[in-house]
Amino acid sequence: MAKKVVASLKKADGKNYAKVIRAVKSEKTGAYTFREEIVPMDLVKETLAKKA
């Protein structure tokens, strides 16, 4: 499934997007999980700045 996402980001119309992967710590167990988002390039800093 990840291959499809990466391949779609390499298309001519997909060059304005970035895949953001964020580690989020669970409050119950303390384990980390990863959240993936595909956002436009101009919103990457805002996406990383907000709390999950």
Buried (B, 14 or more C-beta within 10 A) or exposed (E): EEEEEEEEBEEEEEEEBBEBEBEEEEEEEEEEEEEEBEBEEEEBEEBEEEEE
